[in-house]
Amino acid sequence: MMNADCFAVMASMGWLAWLMPFMLLLLVGLSIASLIKYLFSRAN
């Protein structure tokens, strides 16, 4: 999808559509951080 289409869909859905991508990025970042912490704690 083009950016304009994506923004149009997000605007029509309201605040929840703006919150979901940030929550997804936060979830991915936390899972990567916990995986790295797990791997480094196993190395010691």
ABEGO torsion letter per residue (X at the ends): XBAAAAAAAAAAAEAAAAAAAAAAAAAAAAAAAAAAAAAAAAAX
